[in-house]
Amino acid sequence: MAPTSLVVSMENPKNFSVVQIKSSDSSVFPEKENGKNTKKLTRILLLKAHKAIAFLSWLATGFRAVHAKIKKRAALSDKGEEPQNRGRLLRVIRAFLAISMAALVLEIIAHLKNWNLSMIQPLEVQGLLHWSYLAWLSFRADYIAPVVILLSKFCIVLFLIQSLDRLILCIGCFWIKLKNIKPTIEAEPYTGDSSSYPMVLVQIPMCNEREVYAQSIAAACQLDWPRDRVLIQVLDDSNEESLQVLIRNEVSFWNQKGVNIIYRHRFDRTGYKAGNLKSAMTCDYVKDYEFVAILDADFQPSPDFLKQTVPHFKGNPELGLVQARWSFVNKDENLLTRLQNINLCFHFEVEQQVNGVFLNFFGFNGTAGVWRIKALEDSGGWLERTTVEDMDIAVRAHLNGWKFIFLNDVKVLCELPESHEAYKKQQHRWHSGPMQLFRLCLPSIITSKISIWKKANLIFLFFLLRKLILPFYSFTLFCIILPLTMFVPEAELPIWVICYIPIFMSLLNILPTPQYFPFLVPYLLFENTMSVTKFNAMISGIFQLESAYEWVVTKKTGRLSECDLVSMAADMEFKSSNQLLHRRASESGLELLKKLKEHEEAPVIKKKRNRLYRKEIGLAFLLLTASARSLLSAHGVHFYFLLFQGLSFLVVGLDLIGEQVN
């Protein structure tokens, strides 16, 4: 072999820019070196293939596991979850899912075949599949993209308006904190002889509240108010005879202790809670009372509740309502209760407080409030026309010129729903009722004598923005438009819409509860999943569908609180001749029932099953399909948002959040 000469010319010592090779052999490197490089390349390719196969195997295993979990949940779940009028939304979601999966298959094929549209000529179209893909792109650009772009712009505008409203509310709350603005009692407090105290009626409406009836009655009976100036009405709508016996015995127990308390039971539950309260107000003795305090069955006020609320009415004849804040005994029970606590703390700390200070109006929360009975009567009393009788009476009282006060420092203990099923039903009622009420109240608002500013606040802020626009854009923008934009890139949403502003708004929501900052992302994702329920409820209320009139009592657990411990200590001191009438806060209703009926068979408790929420599961697969499509376009933020949002929908759809039932 002839010797090989190698000459290297350098224009710059630091840069080998010119290389000249002179050799009589066409091969510069020996064959052995070439063989080694080939083996290295083969090993690299095999390693990558192994990783790809392992990833696909992991993906398939995960998919099979999720599929098996869904089948198991479907087999064990309660049937008939979706009424007929709620199935329409599910059918729409299924249609979107089918279209998105078909589009994803086409996009994957196009990606694998490297179909570069800029290089394709009309005569170069190969096969029916290629033609179908090109037809889809043309149809998408001409017909789908303009509609999606228009709808997305509309939703973004609504999103920005609602975000601005929330920002203004937070600024107002900050101003209240900065200036230490609080409602004050201007008149002299009630002291001395009990005759100087006004007559107060305390109403406890309940219906099948087996877990909490005893502790709520005990808390009301221990209110610090002259006993001859207060009457407690236990308004029982229960349809279980055994529970009626228990509640009567509880009332009798406290009556023997000298508490002025009576038991009322309706045989016909017409009008639900509104009908119950309306029936109680027709009693002849009500005319002797000036104020009425309403406490739902799971609410446990502190003994000084009346002394903190009723004195605000003194010397303030225009005041119709004093509303106290809710506090939760089970706020840290599970993830669901923590997320609810974030929402409700913002509602009371920011929304109610700001509206109370600057507008003298807010929506009555249905409980933990004291009404001037004259304000109720002037406003038409309790009406049974909607499932939000509390908001109804508040709006009518506001239209009649009555003012409201919100006391952020006065807290009343209550419970949060611990299961997703109970929370979902509660939210459906809370969001369908306002739309029913808006239809009914709009003519009265327009023709009322209040100022134009108050009319605008009621129509555009209280009803439209916070009750209609919020669930509409939240569901439409983040659950429908966002996944569609992955298949319609012409309408892609900017990052600030799906990331920056939502995170900023979530931060504002968590400000009243800074200890929950670690739950920022779960809170954001969970709120989007609940938008399905809220949107469905809003549609039911607007179009007066059957589900808008559903009233389901929120399930309680009867968590012990400080008020229960005080009641327990008081009961231990009291020795009654009839031991069966003893109240023991540590005993459940079923345990007391066993004592009352020793020789009877104990009631059989039906084992509850987890639910399967089909709309949420359908949206989960829609979002996960869109996240898979975003991988082809290398969308970073879009991919992660769609992925985690889809997983959160899957968790909720499989009923894996909140109270777990085996």
Secondary structure per residue as TSV (DSSP state, phi and psi in degrees):
chain	resnum	aa	ss	phi	psi
A	1	M	-	360.0	137.1
A	2	A	-	-73.4	145.5
A	3	P	-	-62.8	146.1
A	4	T	-	-102.2	128.7
A	5	S	E	-108.2	140.4
A	6	L	E	-126.7	121.8
A	7	V	E	-118.6	125.6
A	8	V	E	-116.4	123.0
A	9	S	E	-105.0	133.8
A	10	M	-	-118.6	120.6
A	11	E	S	-80.0	-28.9
A	12	N	B	-138.3	129.5
A	13	P	T	-56.2	-25.7
A	14	K	T	-95.4	-1.9
A	15	N	B	-138.9	108.9
A	16	F	-	-81.9	86.9
A	17	S	-	-95.7	-23.9
A	18	V	E	-123.1	123.7
A	19	V	E	-128.1	126.0
A	20	Q	E	-119.8	129.4
A	21	I	E	-119.6	124.2
A	22	K	E	-117.3	121.1
A	23	S	-	-155.3	144.0
A	24	S	S	-82.2	-11.5
A	25	D	S	-103.2	140.4
A	26	S	S	-72.2	-18.0
A	27	S	-	-104.3	125.0
A	28	V	S	-82.3	-42.0
A	29	F	S	-101.4	148.3
A	30	P	-	-63.7	160.4
A	31	E	H	-65.3	-33.5
A	32	K	H	-61.0	-39.4
A	33	E	H	-65.8	-40.8
A	34	N	H	-62.0	-39.7
A	35	G	H	-62.9	-39.8
A	36	K	H	-64.0	-43.2
A	37	N	H	-63.2	-38.8
A	38	T	H	-64.4	-41.3
A	39	K	H	-65.2	-40.0
A	40	K	H	-62.2	-44.6
A	41	L	H	-62.2	-39.7
A	42	T	H	-63.2	-42.8
A	43	R	H	-62.3	-42.0
A	44	I	H	-62.1	-45.2
A	45	L	H	-63.9	-40.9
A	46	L	H	-64.4	-38.4
A	47	L	H	-64.2	-44.1
A	48	K	H	-64.7	-40.2
A	49	A	H	-63.4	-39.6
A	50	H	H	-62.8	-42.9
A	51	K	H	-63.9	-41.9
A	52	A	H	-63.5	-43.0
A	53	I	H	-65.3	-40.3
A	54	A	H	-63.0	-40.8
A	55	F	H	-64.5	-45.6
A	56	L	H	-63.4	-37.8
A	57	S	H	-64.6	-43.1
A	58	W	H	-62.6	-41.5
A	59	L	H	-63.9	-44.1
A	60	A	H	-65.4	-41.0
A	61	T	H	-62.3	-43.2
A	62	G	H	-63.3	-41.3
A	63	F	H	-64.3	-42.2
A	64	R	H	-64.4	-38.7
A	65	A	H	-64.8	-44.2
A	66	V	H	-63.6	-42.4
A	67	H	H	-62.1	-41.9
A	68	A	H	-65.1	-38.5
A	69	K	H	-63.8	-41.5
A	70	I	H	-65.5	-42.2
A	71	K	H	-62.9	-40.0
A	72	K	H	-65.6	-43.6
A	73	R	H	-63.7	-40.2
A	74	A	H	-63.3	-37.4
A	75	A	H	-70.6	-34.3
A	76	L	H	-95.8	-7.4
A	77	S	S	-83.0	160.6
A	78	D	-	-69.4	141.4
A	79	K	S	-90.1	163.9
A	80	G	-	70.2	34.8
A	81	E	-	-69.2	-33.5
A	82	E	S	-98.8	110.6
A	83	P	-	-64.4	165.8
A	84	Q	G	-61.0	-40.4
A	85	N	G	-74.7	-7.7
A	86	R	G	-100.7	-8.0
A	87	G	H	-74.5	-16.6
A	88	R	H	-65.1	-44.6
A	89	L	H	-62.2	-38.8
A	90	L	H	-62.6	-39.6
A	91	R	H	-65.6	-38.1
A	92	V	H	-63.7	-43.4
A	93	I	H	-62.5	-41.9
A	94	R	H	-63.0	-39.3
A	95	A	H	-64.1	-45.1
A	96	F	H	-61.1	-39.2
A	97	L	H	-64.8	-43.8
A	98	A	H	-63.2	-43.4
A	99	I	H	-64.8	-42.7
A	100	S	H	-66.5	-37.6
A	101	M	H	-68.3	-38.9
A	102	A	H	-64.1	-42.0
A	103	A	H	-65.0	-37.1
A	104	L	H	-63.3	-41.8
A	105	V	H	-60.7	-44.8
A	106	L	H	-62.3	-41.8
A	107	E	H	-66.4	-38.4
A	108	I	H	-65.3	-43.2
A	109	I	H	-61.8	-43.6
A	110	A	H	-63.3	-37.8
A	111	H	H	-66.9	-42.3
A	112	L	H	-69.0	-33.5
A	113	K	H	-87.9	-1.9
A	114	N	T	55.0	47.6
A	115	W	-	-74.3	103.5
A	116	N	-	-94.0	109.2
A	117	L	G	-66.9	-28.3
A	118	S	G	-70.5	-18.6
A	119	M	G	-103.9	-1.3
A	120	I	-	-87.7	129.7
A	121	Q	-	-101.8	156.3
A	122	P	G	-53.8	-34.3
A	123	L	G	-82.2	-5.6
A	124	E	G	-95.2	3.0
A	125	V	-	-67.5	125.9
A	126	Q	-	-118.9	112.1
A	127	G	H	84.9	164.0
A	128	L	H	-67.4	-38.0
A	129	L	H	-63.7	-43.8
A	130	H	H	-61.9	-43.2
A	131	W	H	-63.9	-39.2
A	132	S	H	-63.3	-39.5
A	133	Y	H	-64.7	-44.0
A	134	L	H	-65.6	-38.0
A	135	A	H	-65.0	-39.6
A	136	W	H	-61.8	-43.5
A	137	L	H	-62.8	-41.5
A	138	S	H	-65.9	-45.4
A	139	F	H	-64.2	-39.0
A	140	R	I	-62.9	-45.1
A	141	A	I	-70.3	-34.0
A	142	D	I	-87.5	-32.4
A	143	Y	I	-121.1	-42.9
A	144	I	I	-80.1	-47.3
A	145	A	H	-56.8	-46.1
A	146	P	H	-60.0	-39.4
A	147	V	H	-67.8	-44.6
A	148	V	H	-64.5	-40.8
A	149	I	H	-62.9	-44.8
A	150	L	H	-63.4	-45.3
A	151	L	H	-66.6	-38.7
A	152	S	H	-66.3	-39.9
A	153	K	H	-63.6	-41.1
A	154	F	H	-62.2	-45.8
A	155	C	H	-66.9	-35.9
A	156	I	H	-64.7	-39.1
A	157	V	H	-62.8	-45.2
A	158	L	H	-62.6	-39.3
A	159	F	H	-61.2	-43.6
A	160	L	H	-68.7	-38.4
A	161	I	H	-64.4	-44.9
A	162	Q	H	-66.4	-36.9
A	163	S	H	-66.0	-38.5
A	164	L	H	-64.4	-41.3
A	165	D	H	-60.0	-43.5
A	166	R	H	-66.7	-38.1
A	167	L	H	-64.0	-42.0
A	168	I	H	-64.0	-40.4
A	169	L	H	-61.2	-41.4
A	170	C	H	-66.7	-38.1
A	171	I	H	-63.6	-41.6
A	172	G	H	-61.9	-40.5
A	173	C	H	-65.5	-40.0
A	174	F	H	-62.6	-39.3
A	175	W	H	-64.6	-40.2
A	176	I	H	-61.9	-42.8
A	177	K	H	-67.1	-41.0
A	178	L	H	-63.8	-43.0
A	179	K	H	-91.7	-2.0
A	180	N	T	53.8	50.2
A	181	I	-	-83.2	121.5
A	182	K	-	-142.3	147.0
A	183	P	-	-64.6	132.7
A	184	T	-	-118.5	153.4
A	185	I	-	-88.8	110.1
A	186	E	-	-81.5	-33.7
A	187	A	S	-82.0	169.2
A	188	E	-	-68.7	140.8
A	189	P	-	-68.2	160.9
A	190	Y	-	-75.6	123.0
A	191	T	-	-141.7	169.8
A	192	G	S	76.0	-136.2
A	193	D	S	-61.4	142.8
A	194	S	G	-64.6	-19.9
A	195	S	G	-66.4	-18.5
A	196	S	G	-79.0	-12.6
A	197	Y	S	-83.4	139.1
A	198	P	-	-73.2	160.0
A	199	M	-	-80.4	126.7
A	200	V	E	-122.3	131.2
A	201	L	E	-102.6	126.9
A	202	V	E	-109.2	120.4
A	203	Q	E	-111.6	132.6
A	204	I	E	-121.1	88.2
A	205	P	E	-74.7	136.4
A	206	M	E	-150.9	158.3
A	207	C	S	-151.7	109.4
A	208	N	S	54.6	43.7
A	209	E	-	-95.3	63.1
A	210	R	T	-60.8	-37.2
A	211	E	T	-77.5	-24.7
A	212	V	T	-126.4	-2.6
A	213	Y	H	-59.5	-40.2
A	214	A	H	-68.8	-45.5
A	215	Q	H	-70.8	-31.4
A	216	S	H	-70.7	-40.8
A	217	I	H	-64.7	-41.7
A	218	A	H	-62.1	-42.5
A	219	A	H	-63.5	-41.4
A	220	A	H	-67.1	-37.0
A	221	C	H	-71.7	-16.1
A	222	Q	T	-100.5	13.4
A	223	L	-	-64.3	136.4
A	224	D	S	-82.0	89.4
A	225	W	S	-155.6	143.1
A	226	P	-	-51.7	130.1
A	227	R	G	-65.9	-25.5
A	228	D	G	-84.1	0.2
A	229	R	G	-116.3	12.4
A	230	V	E	-141.2	142.6
A	231	L	E	-131.6	130.8
A	232	I	E	-104.9	122.9
A	233	Q	E	-103.6	119.1
A	234	V	E	-95.1	106.8
A	235	L	E	-99.3	96.6
A	236	D	E	-100.0	120.8
A	237	D	-	-106.6	16.3
A	238	S	-	-65.7	144.1
A	239	N	-	-106.9	7.7
A	240	E	-	-98.9	117.4
A	241	E	H	-62.2	-39.0
A	242	S	H	-63.1	-37.3
A	243	L	H	-71.1	-36.1
A	244	Q	H	-60.0	-39.8
A	245	V	H	-62.5	-43.2
A	246	L	H	-62.1	-43.8
A	247	I	H	-68.6	-40.7
A	248	R	H	-59.8	-43.0
A	249	N	H	-64.6	-37.1
A	250	E	H	-65.1	-41.7
A	251	V	H	-64.8	-42.4
A	252	S	H	-62.4	-39.0
A	253	F	H	-59.3	-47.4
A	254	W	H	-74.5	-28.9
A	255	N	H	-65.6	-36.6
A	256	Q	H	-66.1	-23.9
A	257	K	T	-84.7	4.0
A	258	G	T	95.6	7.5
A	259	V	-	-82.9	136.9
A	260	N	-	-81.4	91.0
A	261	I	E	-138.8	140.7
A	262	I	E	-131.4	158.8
A	263	Y	E	-115.1	129.9
A	264	R	E	-126.4	132.6
A	265	H	E	-129.1	133.9
A	266	R	-	-100.2	136.7
A	267	F	S	-82.1	-23.8
A	268	D	S	-117.4	120.8
A	269	R	-	-88.2	39.0
A	270	T	T	-64.3	133.1
A	271	G	T	78.8	0.7
A	272	Y	H	53.7	-131.1
A	273	K	H	-65.8	-40.8
A	274	A	H	-61.7	-42.6
A	275	G	H	-65.2	-35.3
A	276	N	H	-64.6	-47.6
A	277	L	H	-66.8	-39.2
A	278	K	H	-62.8	-42.6
A	279	S	H	-63.4	-39.5
A	280	A	H	-66.6	-32.8
A	281	M	T	-75.6	-8.9
A	282	T	T	-86.1	-5.2
A	283	C	S	-64.0	144.0
A	284	D	G	-62.0	-36.7
A	285	Y	G	-72.5	-10.5
A	286	V	G	-64.7	-28.4
A	287	K	G	-63.7	-17.3
A	288	D	G	-82.7	-5.5
A	289	Y	-	-110.1	145.4
A	290	E	S	-99.0	-32.1
A	291	F	E	-131.0	155.0
A	292	V	E	-132.7	125.8
A	293	A	E	-102.1	130.3
A	294	I	E	-110.5	126.2
A	295	L	-	-133.3	114.4
A	296	D	-	-64.3	166.6
A	297	A	T	-63.4	-25.7
A	298	D	T	-98.4	9.6
A	299	F	-	-96.5	134.0
A	300	Q	B	-126.9	88.9
A	301	P	-	-71.3	154.8
A	302	S	-	-73.0	158.4
A	303	P	T	-57.0	-28.1
A	304	D	T	-92.3	18.1
A	305	F	H	-58.4	-48.5
A	306	L	H	-67.3	-34.7
A	307	K	H	-72.2	-19.6
A	308	Q	H	-90.6	-16.9
A	309	T	H	-111.7	-51.0
A	310	V	G	-60.6	-39.2
A	311	P	G	-58.6	-19.8
A	312	H	G	-64.9	-24.4
A	313	F	G	-75.2	-22.7
A	314	K	T	-66.3	124.3
A	315	G	T	72.9	14.1
A	316	N	-	-133.8	74.7
A	317	P	T	-67.3	-16.1
A	318	E	T	-86.3	-7.3
A	319	L	E	-80.8	125.2
A	320	G	E	-107.0	-27.0
A	321	L	E	-143.9	137.5
A	322	V	E	-120.2	116.5
A	323	Q	E	-107.6	130.2
A	324	A	E	-96.3	165.3
A	325	R	E	-88.2	151.8
A	326	W	E	-88.8	145.0
A	327	S	E	-132.4	149.8
A	328	F	E	-117.7	127.9
A	329	V	T	-77.2	-20.2
A	330	N	T	-121.7	33.0
A	331	K	T	-65.1	-23.9
A	332	D	T	-108.7	23.8
A	333	E	S	-69.6	-42.5
A	334	N	S	-157.0	-178.4
A	335	L	H	-61.7	-39.7
A	336	L	H	-61.6	-44.2
A	337	T	H	-68.3	-33.6
A	338	R	H	-64.1	-43.1
A	339	L	H	-67.9	-37.1
A	340	Q	H	-64.6	-39.8
A	341	N	H	-61.5	-38.4
A	342	I	H	-59.5	-47.2
A	343	N	H	-63.8	-48.5
A	344	L	H	-73.6	-31.8
A	345	C	H	-64.3	-39.4
A	346	F	H	-65.0	-40.5
A	347	H	I	-59.4	-46.9
A	348	F	I	-78.9	-49.2
A	349	E	I	-64.9	-37.8
A	350	V	I	-105.0	-64.5
A	351	E	I	-62.4	-55.5
A	352	Q	I	-65.5	-42.7
A	353	Q	H	-67.3	-44.8
A	354	V	H	-65.3	-45.5
A	355	N	H	-65.2	-35.7
A	356	G	H	-66.7	-39.6
A	357	V	H	-75.8	-44.8
A	358	F	H	-95.6	-19.6
A	359	L	H	-121.6	-12.6
A	360	N	S	56.4	27.7
A	361	F	-	-150.5	142.2
A	362	F	-	-163.0	168.5
A	363	G	-	-75.5	129.1
A	364	F	-	-62.7	136.2
A	365	N	-	-85.8	5.0
A	366	G	S	85.5	-12.0
A	367	T	S	-162.3	171.3
A	368	A	S	57.2	35.2
A	369	G	E	-137.5	158.0
A	370	V	E	-120.7	125.7
A	371	W	E	-106.1	145.7
A	372	R	E	-78.0	122.1
A	373	I	H	-58.9	-33.3
A	374	K	H	-62.7	-36.3
A	375	A	H	-65.9	-39.3
A	376	L	H	-63.8	-44.2
A	377	E	H	-67.8	-42.5
A	378	D	H	-64.0	-27.0
A	379	S	T	-92.9	5.0
A	380	G	T	99.8	-0.8
A	381	G	-	71.2	-170.5
A	382	W	-	-75.3	130.9
A	383	L	-	-114.6	149.7
A	384	E	-	-103.0	19.8
A	385	R	S	-82.4	-16.2
A	386	T	S	-136.9	174.4
A	387	T	S	-91.7	3.9
A	388	V	-	-122.0	65.8
A	389	E	H	-61.9	-27.1
A	390	D	H	-68.4	-45.1
A	391	M	H	-67.7	-34.7
A	392	D	H	-61.2	-51.8
A	393	I	H	-66.7	-32.1
A	394	A	H	-66.4	-43.9
A	395	V	H	-64.6	-44.2
A	396	R	H	-66.1	-37.6
A	397	A	H	-66.4	-38.9
A	398	H	H	-64.2	-40.2
A	399	L	H	-66.0	-23.5
A	400	N	T	-91.6	5.5
A	401	G	T	93.3	6.2
A	402	W	-	-79.3	146.5
A	403	K	E	-103.8	156.4
A	404	F	E	-123.3	153.0
A	405	I	E	-129.2	134.0
A	406	F	E	-110.5	127.0
A	407	L	E	-104.9	99.6
A	408	N	E	-71.6	-22.4
A	409	D	E	-87.4	-12.6
A	410	V	E	-97.1	113.3
A	411	K	E	-115.0	139.5
A	412	V	E	-120.2	125.7
A	413	L	E	-71.7	140.5
A	414	C	E	-154.9	-172.7
A	415	E	-	-114.5	148.8
A	416	L	-	-99.1	146.6
A	417	P	-	-59.9	130.8
A	418	E	-	-98.0	-10.0
A	419	S	B	-113.7	150.0
A	420	H	H	-66.3	-33.2
A	421	E	H	-60.9	-47.6
A	422	A	H	-65.4	-42.1
A	423	Y	H	-64.5	-41.0
A	424	K	H	-62.1	-43.7
A	425	K	H	-67.2	-37.6
A	426	Q	H	-63.3	-45.4
A	427	Q	H	-67.6	-33.4
A	428	H	H	-62.6	-43.2
A	429	R	H	-67.8	-39.5
A	430	W	H	-69.9	-19.3
A	431	H	H	-109.9	-16.9
A	432	S	H	-85.3	-37.1
A	433	G	H	-58.0	-47.2
A	434	P	H	-58.5	-33.8
A	435	M	H	-71.8	-37.0
A	436	Q	H	-59.2	-47.2
A	437	L	H	-64.4	-37.9
A	438	F	H	-62.0	-42.5
A	439	R	H	-60.0	-40.1
A	440	L	H	-78.9	-33.6
A	441	C	H	-91.8	-17.3
A	442	L	H	-54.9	-47.6
A	443	P	H	-60.3	-39.3
A	444	S	H	-66.5	-37.4
A	445	I	H	-65.5	-44.2
A	446	I	H	-65.1	-39.4
A	447	T	H	-91.2	0.1
A	448	S	S	-72.0	167.9
A	449	K	S	-95.1	6.1
A	450	I	S	-72.2	167.4
A	451	S	-	-67.5	159.8
A	452	I	H	-61.1	-36.5
A	453	W	H	-62.1	-42.6
A	454	K	H	-68.6	-36.0
A	455	K	H	-63.4	-44.9
A	456	A	H	-63.1	-39.6
A	457	N	I	-62.3	-43.5
A	458	L	I	-64.7	-46.6
A	459	I	I	-75.0	-52.6
A	460	F	I	-88.4	-35.2
A	461	L	I	-94.7	-54.6
A	462	F	I	-66.4	-44.5
A	463	F	I	-95.8	-63.3
A	464	L	I	-66.9	-52.5
A	465	L	I	-69.3	-47.2
A	466	R	I	-93.0	-16.6
A	467	K	I	-111.5	-27.0
A	468	L	I	-111.7	-51.1
A	469	I	I	-66.6	-42.0
A	470	L	H	-58.5	-53.4
A	471	P	H	-67.6	-29.0
A	472	F	H	-67.1	-54.6
A	473	Y	H	-72.0	-32.6
A	474	S	H	-62.7	-44.1
A	475	F	H	-74.0	-47.0
A	476	T	I	-67.1	-43.9
A	477	L	I	-74.4	-47.0
A	478	F	I	-94.8	-19.1
A	479	C	I	-107.4	-19.4
A	480	I	I	-118.1	-57.5
A	481	I	I	-67.2	-45.4
A	482	L	H	-58.0	-50.2
A	483	P	H	-64.2	-31.6
A	484	L	H	-66.2	-34.9
A	485	T	H	-65.8	-19.9
A	486	M	T	-68.3	-26.4
A	487	F	T	-101.1	-9.8
A	488	V	-	-126.1	77.1
A	489	P	G	-62.0	-18.8
A	490	E	G	-63.4	-22.4
A	491	A	G	-110.5	25.8
A	492	E	-	-59.4	135.1
A	493	L	-	-81.0	140.5
A	494	P	-	-68.5	158.0
A	495	I	H	-63.4	-34.8
A	496	W	I	-66.1	-22.6
A	497	V	I	-77.0	-39.7
A	498	I	I	-95.8	-8.3
A	499	C	I	-129.7	-65.7
A	500	Y	I	-65.8	-53.1
A	501	I	H	-67.2	-44.4
A	502	P	H	-58.5	-40.0
A	503	I	H	-66.5	-40.1
A	504	F	H	-64.3	-42.3
A	505	M	H	-65.9	-37.7
A	506	S	H	-65.9	-37.0
A	507	L	H	-61.4	-41.6
A	508	L	H	-62.6	-38.9
A	509	N	H	-65.1	-33.1
A	510	I	H	-86.6	-10.9
A	511	L	T	-53.3	-42.1
A	512	P	T	-66.6	-16.9
A	513	T	-	-129.7	71.3
A	514	P	G	-62.5	-19.9
A	515	Q	G	-68.5	-11.6
A	516	Y	G	-101.5	17.3
A	517	F	G	-57.9	-34.1
A	518	P	G	-62.1	-16.5
A	519	F	G	-97.7	21.0
A	520	L	H	-59.6	-53.4
A	521	V	H	-66.8	-48.0
A	522	P	H	-57.3	-35.9
A	523	Y	H	-64.5	-45.7
A	524	L	H	-60.6	-46.3
A	525	L	H	-67.4	-40.6
A	526	F	H	-67.3	-37.5
A	527	E	H	-62.0	-37.5
A	528	N	H	-67.9	-36.5
A	529	T	H	-67.4	-36.3
A	530	M	H	-72.5	-13.6
A	531	S	H	-63.4	-25.0
A	532	V	H	-64.4	-49.1
A	533	T	H	-63.5	-42.8
A	534	K	H	-68.6	-39.4
A	535	F	H	-64.4	-44.8
A	536	N	H	-62.3	-40.7
A	537	A	H	-66.8	-40.7
A	538	M	H	-61.4	-42.9
A	539	I	H	-64.1	-40.7
A	540	S	H	-61.2	-41.3
A	541	G	H	-69.2	-40.1
A	542	I	H	-65.3	-45.6
A	543	F	T	-96.1	10.7
A	544	Q	T	54.9	44.6
A	545	L	-	-73.8	165.7
A	546	E	G	-60.1	-37.7
A	547	S	G	-67.1	-16.9
A	548	A	G	-69.1	-18.7
A	549	Y	G	-102.3	8.2
A	550	E	-	-72.7	136.1
A	551	W	-	-130.9	111.9
A	552	V	-	-120.5	125.1
A	553	V	-	-66.6	128.8
A	554	T	-	-65.9	129.1
A	555	K	-	-64.5	134.4
A	556	K	-	-114.1	160.9
A	557	T	-	-115.9	-17.8
A	558	G	-	74.9	44.7
A	559	R	-	-63.2	138.5
A	560	L	-	-73.2	142.1
A	561	S	-	-130.3	-177.4
A	562	E	H	-61.1	-35.5
A	563	C	H	-62.8	-38.1
A	564	D	H	-63.6	-40.0
A	565	L	H	-65.2	-37.9
A	566	V	H	-64.2	-42.8
A	567	S	H	-62.5	-40.5
A	568	M	H	-62.6	-42.4
A	569	A	H	-64.9	-39.1
A	570	A	H	-66.7	-38.2
A	571	D	H	-67.0	-34.8
A	572	M	H	-66.4	-27.5
A	573	E	H	-80.1	-23.4
A	574	F	-	-91.2	125.1
A	575	K	-	-109.9	108.9
A	576	S	-	-100.7	148.1
A	577	S	S	-68.0	-29.5
A	578	N	-	-99.5	100.8
A	579	Q	G	-66.3	-22.6
A	580	L	G	-71.4	-16.7
A	581	L	G	-92.6	2.1
A	582	H	-	-64.5	137.8
A	583	R	-	-97.0	125.0
A	584	R	-	-122.8	113.9
A	585	A	T	-65.0	-21.9
A	586	S	T	-82.0	-9.1
A	587	E	S	-94.9	141.7
A	588	S	-	-84.1	169.7
A	589	G	H	-61.2	-36.2
A	590	L	H	-67.5	-37.6
A	591	E	H	-65.7	-40.0
A	592	L	H	-68.2	-35.5
A	593	L	H	-63.4	-35.7
A	594	K	H	-63.4	-36.9
A	595	K	H	-70.9	-35.5
A	596	L	H	-71.7	-29.9
A	597	K	T	-127.2	71.4
A	598	E	T	-61.9	-37.9
A	599	H	T	-94.5	4.9
A	600	E	S	-99.7	157.1
A	601	E	-	-71.6	136.8
A	602	A	-	-65.5	144.4
A	603	P	-	-63.5	144.8
A	604	V	-	-86.9	124.9
A	605	I	-	-90.4	120.3
A	606	K	-	-72.9	130.1
A	607	K	-	-71.1	122.6
A	608	K	-	-81.7	146.3
A	609	R	-	-113.7	154.7
A	610	N	-	-69.6	156.5
A	611	R	-	-100.7	163.8
A	612	L	-	-124.1	115.8
A	613	Y	-	-99.3	104.8
A	614	R	H	-71.3	-35.8
A	615	K	H	-63.7	-43.1
A	616	E	H	-65.4	-38.8
A	617	I	H	-67.6	-40.7
A	618	G	H	-60.6	-44.0
A	619	L	H	-67.8	-31.3
A	620	A	H	-60.2	-47.8
A	621	F	H	-69.8	-31.7
A	622	L	H	-63.3	-45.5
A	623	L	H	-69.3	-38.9
A	624	L	H	-67.6	-35.6
A	625	T	H	-63.5	-42.7
A	626	A	H	-65.7	-35.3
A	627	S	H	-67.1	-35.7
A	628	A	H	-64.6	-38.5
A	629	R	H	-66.6	-34.7
A	630	S	H	-66.4	-23.9
A	631	L	H	-62.9	-36.3
A	632	L	H	-66.6	-27.8
A	633	S	T	-99.4	2.8
A	634	A	T	57.0	45.3
A	635	H	-	-86.4	110.5
A	636	G	H	-70.7	-66.6
A	637	V	H	-64.5	-41.5
A	638	H	H	-59.4	-43.0
A	639	F	H	-62.2	-48.5
A	640	Y	H	-66.6	-40.1
A	641	F	H	-63.0	-48.2
A	642	L	H	-64.3	-39.0
A	643	L	H	-63.2	-53.2
A	644	F	H	-71.3	-33.5
A	645	Q	H	-66.9	-39.9
A	646	G	H	-63.3	-40.8
A	647	L	H	-65.7	-37.2
A	648	S	H	-66.8	-37.7
A	649	F	H	-63.4	-38.3
A	650	L	H	-65.9	-41.9
A	651	V	H	-61.4	-45.5
A	652	V	H	-68.8	-40.9
A	653	G	H	-63.1	-31.3
A	654	L	T	-89.2	5.7
A	655	D	T	59.6	46.1
A	656	L	-	-103.5	13.3
A	657	I	S	-118.8	145.5
A	658	G	B	84.8	-153.0
A	659	E	S	-62.0	125.6
A	660	Q	-	-94.7	130.3
A	661	V	-	-119.0	122.3
A	662	N	-	-78.6	360.0
